[in-house]
Amino acid sequence: MSLSEQEIIRREKLQKLTDLGIDAFPAAEYKITDSTKSIKQNFEEGKKVVIAGRLMSRRIQGKASFAELQDSEGRIQVYFNRDEICTGEDKTLYNEVYKHLLDIGDIIGIEGELFKTQVGEMTVMVKNFTLLTKSLRPLPLPKVDVEGNVFDGFTDAELRYRQRYADLVVNPHVKEIFVKRTKLFNAMRTFFNDAGYFEVETPILQSIPGGAAARPFITHHNALDIPLYLRIANELYLKRLIVGGFDGVYEFSKNFRNEGMDRTHNPEFTAMEIYVAYKDYNWMMDFTEKLLEFCATSVNGTSESVFGEHTINWKAPYPRVSMTEAILKYTGFDITGKSEQELFDFAKSIGIEVDETMGKGKLIDEIFGEKCEGNFIQPTFITDYPVEMSPLTKKHRSQEGLTERFELMVCGKEIANAYSELNDPIDQRQRFEHQLLLSEKGDDEAGQFIDEDFLRALEYGMPPTSGLGIGMDRLIMFLTNNPSIQEVLFFPQMRPEKKTPAVELGEDEKVILEILNSQEEAMELNEVKNRSQLSGKKWDKASKTLTKNNLVKVEKIDEVLLMKLV
């Protein structure tokens, strides 16, 4: 393992602490009486407190030092005075341990008394401190100049997502996103529980992936010697529970779809699905808009939220627009009664990429997605989808070829999907068979299985039911003004991290790297060579080692050879 100079120094300090008989990773409970937040809320001069957290800054001035301690709720100033901490002759705890062996990022416990400085800042006078964890890697802390300007902030998105633990420490405002996320889940649970509905759990490993059109992840169960799939949706299991006699069931489910990643898609995501017996999609629209108004207010204290340039008003009621009306309005084309070929030709004529694998449902979906979706900024219900797009939905009670389905659109994105659920087992079987034909035709998102057990459940009889699914990650994006799904997931899926090549660098290679590190931009190769003062032979060997191990790159721009760090 290759260590930086700072990491080597910290390990040397760890050894010195051990030599002094100090355990840098003690096991015993450290009993805390207060937090930074409780101290500030209930400040009392002279009060004795015990707090713990990370050392985030320090200003050592001889026998005294001001520092900042950060815990889960904020920061507070702490004052270290040698004679307050070391009341006897032995000053080692301050002079050696605090001044020389502690580092920014170390986790310490502090016993002390509260006081206010001359400028009125709430401060803890340290009477004793205990090292609880030695930090062996420096935190990526931003630098702040005397005027308060911040430089070198830990802002690179990829690094932040890979090292969320560091992100949360050095960018404490990020934590607020996840606090709001939990508030959202709690609010939704409260709303459902108050309505009398029951939270349940259903299988993540499924023998047949159903309930949505998506490509699943596949694994193998050794003991049973069968393939299993990570669930793409929990719909079919929740409906089995409605058959079993529950009036209303819901689940916050981790779903997995083996598809592309972008700013609104992660292969692992959280959905909420709820099914209520004896209801239809009209009732569910009323229920959904009340639910989202309640959730928005619980999370942000208001029914409005800002997302980019838009202010979203979550207050019920929301407009209702049929899919046919939406396509007609934004394309001038009426999809009613059109054949697959007519839809194909129209989609192609307006510049949509289509191919022979697409059935009617997929074609209509592409037309709507390309030409209509982005126009719906405020929460809007898109209703009455063509039957080809909705294999699990009841046919419309009055309009041929349509289904009783709605999607909720916000800022051009779908965040909720709901049906009057199909409970006719004969019709359901035919829809499954149609999906199977599409799959054989080449549509890799169409259903590839017929779930015979689910059909058997329907044959016992499922009462009229309405169901709703909400993408929780996408919803919290809108409630916290985050355009990227990665910002609202603690640990989003990332490409494998590039491994730094394990290469022994000699002094000559280090000289070249030092020169390149001193500049942000690429440098002329001849300038680097001249500044290195290496002989021709040494230069050739060192530069070849660096390029071979992908540490530096040489490229030609306008007849000039440039060298830069990779």
Sequence and secondary structure as in RCSB ss.txt:
>XXXX:A:sequence
MSLSEQEIIRREKLQKLTDLGIDAFPAAEYKITDSTKSIKQNFEEGKKVVIAGRLMSRRIQGKASFAELQDSEGR
IQVYFNRDEICTGEDKTLYNEVYKHLLDIGDIIGIEGELFKTQVGEMTVMVKNFTLLTKSLRPLPLPKVDVEGNV
FDGFTDAELRYRQRYADLVVNPHVKEIFVKRTKLFNAMRTFFNDAGYFEVETPILQSIPGGAAARPFITHHNALD
IPLYLRIANELYLKRLIVGGFDGVYEFSKNFRNEGMDRTHNPEFTAMEIYVAYKDYNWMMDFTEKLLEFCATSVN
GTSESVFGEHTINWKAPYPRVSMTEAILKYTGFDITGKSEQELFDFAKSIGIEVDETMGKGKLIDEIFGEKCEGN
FIQPTFITDYPVEMSPLTKKHRSQEGLTERFELMVCGKEIANAYSELNDPIDQRQRFEHQLLLSEKGDDEAGQFI
DEDFLRALEYGMPPTSGLGIGMDRLIMFLTNNPSIQEVLFFPQMRPEKKTPAVELGEDEKVILEILNSQEEAMEL
NEVKNRSQLSGKKWDKASKTLTKNNLVKVEKIDEVLLMKLV
>XXXX:A:secstr
    HHHHHHHHHHHHHHHTT  SS  S       HHHHHHT  TT EEEEEEEEEEEEEETTEEEEEEEETTEE
EEEEEEHHHH  SS  HIIIIIIIII  TT EEEEEEEEEE TT  EEEEEEEEEEEE   S     EE TT  E
ES S  HHHHHHTHHHHHHH TTHHHHHHHHHHHHHHHHHHHHHTT EE    SEESS  SSS    EEEETTTT
EEEEE S  HHHHHHHHHTT SEEEEEEEEE  S  BTTB SEEEEEEEEEET  HHHHHHHHHHHHHHHHHHHH
SSSEEEETTEEEE  S   EEEHHHHHHHHHS   TT  HHHHHHHHHHTT    TT  HHHHHHHHHHHHTGGG
  S EEEE  BGGG TTB B SSSTTBBSEEEEEETTEEEEEEEEB   HHHHHHHHHHHHHHHHHT TTS    
 HHHHHHHHH   SEEEEEEEHHHHHHHHHT S GGGGSSS               HHHHHHHHHHHT SS EEH
HHHHHHHT  HHHHHHHHHHHHHTTSEEEEEETTEEEEEE 
